[in-house]
């Protein structure tokens, strides 16, 4: 049986060092130009694999096609992940750390020893005894959301390209910016994507599959009244109504 040299961990640790933090207060798309730095890397790596149909558009989306190798009529499947990281914490100078053969011990992040990852706080770690764990160093986000998904798709593409004996239809790859600020699909060209079905690799526990999506609708609430400091707010509403009655 042919062995395969998996590249997920190496790719992931390299991708997280590229700052792709999005900005909720920015109006252009993508919200930060630096997201295109990773998009450019992914575009070139896909081409280096031998994939011909690869494009990074003006909005920072990366589209690619792994051409079918079967005559069977099968749906076009898309695999998608987002490249940006959340604005909640820094994505600059990320230092990924590999904790090999994890045995359940507390993981103290060296650049901020107050940051400790425990099985008490994260019970799922108990199911990963013996695995390699990757964390940040303590001062930044790691960026596993969703560069883990990006790395998996890239390694999947490499595997499919290097194993032509595996039959498949057209496979579409899509990497998107600005997911963390709620604008990730704003500029997607669905006609260009041309997929019948899609899977987003942006989950949690291994083996989990989510078939539904929450609705991220927003609401605007308008409150009519007066603004008063809580230290002296008592009775202010009554005074407001008295004044209103006097006016009318």
FENWOFEN-V568536 format. One record per residue. N is the residue number from 0. SS is DSSP state (~ for helix, > for strand, _ for the rest). PHI is phi in whole degrees, -180 to 180 (* if undefined). PSI is psi in whole degrees, 0 to 359 (NA if undefined). Layout:
# FENWOFEN-V568536
N;SS;PHI;PSI  N;SS;PHI;PSI
This chain:
# FENWOFEN-V568536
0;_;*;135  1;_;-71;132  2;_;-86;159  3;_;-130;133  4;_;-91;96  5;_;-65;140  6;_;-118;10  7;~;-60;308  8;~;-64;315  9;~;-62;315  10;~;-63;313  11;~;-58;312  12;~;-66;335  13;~;-81;318  14;~;-66;323  15;_;-67;343  16;_;-82;355  17;_;-95;116  18;_;-71;117  19;_;-128;27  20;>;-61;132  21;_;-90;167  22;_;-130;113  23;_;-70;346  24;_;-99;5  25;_;-101;136  26;_;-91;332  27;_;-64;168  28;_;-129;125  29;_;-68;166  30;_;-70;338  31;_;-137;133  32;_;-67;334  33;_;-65;343  34;~;-63;332  35;~;-71;342  36;~;-63;316  37;~;-71;320  38;~;-57;320  39;~;-65;317  40;~;-62;314  41;~;-65;320  42;~;-58;313  43;~;-68;321  44;~;-67;324  45;~;-65;319  46;~;-66;321  47;~;-65;335  48;_;-71;343  49;_;106;7  50;_;-80;123  51;_;-85;317  52;>;-86;85  53;>;-132;134  54;>;-147;135  55;>;-108;120  56;_;-88;182  57;_;-65;340  58;_;-91;355  59;_;95;1  60;_;-73;143  61;>;-113;122  62;>;-114;140  63;>;-151;154  64;>;-129;126  65;>;-95;113  66;_;-66;145  67;_;-61;150  68;_;-126;21  69;_;-133;147  70;_;-84;351  71;_;-66;141  72;_;-81;104  73;_;-128;156  74;_;-65;155  75;_;-83;124  76;>;-109;134  77;>;-108;138  78;>;-116;126  79;>;-129;146  80;>;-153;155  81;>;-101;149  82;_;-95;337  83;_;-81;160  84;>;-118;161  85;_;-68;149  86;_;-79;3  87;_;-68;330  88;_;-148;163  89;_;-60;143  90;_;-115;14  91;_;-96;137  92;_;58;46  93;_;-67;132  94;_;-117;94  95;_;-71;137  96;>;-120;131  97;>;-97;121  98;>;-105;97  99;_;-76;144  100;_;51;57  101;_;-59;134  102;_;-120;21  103;_;94;1  104;_;-74;160  105;_;-63;141  106;>;-108;111  107;>;-94;124  108;_;-81;119  109;_;-65;328  110;_;-79;349  111;_;-153;88  112;_;-61;349  113;_;-75;346  114;_;-90;107  115;>;-126;127  116;>;-99;120  117;_;-123;160  118;_;-72;340  119;_;-68;315  120;_;-77;332  121;_;-131;77  122;~;-57;334  123;~;-61;335  124;~;-60;333  125;~;-64;337  126;~;-86;355  127;~;-112;19  128;_;-58;130  129;_;94;347  130;_;-85;166  131;_;-88;134  132;>;-115;136  133;>;-114;129  134;>;-129;170  135;_;-80;179  136;_;-93;351  137;_;125;343  138;_;-109;354  139;_;-139;169  140;_;-66;154  141;_;-80;316  142;_;95;17  143;~;-62;333  144;~;-94;96  145;~;-133;36  146;~;-71;343  147;~;-64;315  148;~;-62;319  149;~;-61;313  150;~;-64;321  151;~;-64;314  152;~;-64;320  153;~;-65;318  154;~;-70;324  155;~;-60;316  156;~;-61;316  157;~;-60;317  158;~;-62;312  159;~;-63;318  160;~;-63;323  161;~;-91;1  162;_;-131;72  163;_;-64;348  164;_;-73;349  165;_;-88;111  166;_;-74;142  167;_;-160;156  168;_;-84;193  169;_;-64;131  170;>;-114;124  171;>;-103;137  172;>;-114;136  173;>;-138;123  174;>;-115;132  175;>;-121;152  176;_;-94;172  177;_;60;22  178;~;-66;322  179;~;-68;342  180;~;-108;16  181;_;77;18  182;_;-125;17  183;_;-61;330  184;_;-104;8  185;_;-59;324  186;_;-116;13  187;_;-65;136  188;_;-96;98  189;~;-68;331  190;~;-67;315  191;~;-64;321  192;~;-62;312  193;_;62;32  194;_;-99;147  195;_;-83;323  196;>;-142;157  197;>;-143;152  198;>;-127;128  199;>;-97;123  200;_;-93;87  201;_;-153;55  202;_;-110;202  203;_;-120;263  204;_;-69;148  205;_;-60;134  206;_;88;356  207;_;-78;142  208;_;-135;121  209;_;-104;128  210;_;-105;2  211;_;-132;162  212;_;-130;142  213;_;-72;161  214;_;-101;112  215;_;-89;54  216;_;-73;154  217;_;-113;161  218;_;-137;140  219;_;-108;123  220;_;-109;125  221;_;-110;122  222;_;-107;123  223;_;-97;124  224;_;168;210  225;_;-124;154  226;_;-97;127  227;_;-143;139  228;_;-66;138  229;_;-61;340  230;_;-69;336  231;_;-138;31  232;_;-81;339  233;_;-59;127  234;_;85;352  235;~;-66;328  236;~;-67;321  237;~;-65;318  238;~;-62;322  239;~;-62;316  240;~;-67;323  241;~;-63;315  242;~;-65;321  243;~;-63;318  244;~;-65;321  245;~;-65;324  246;~;-67;320  247;_;-93;NA
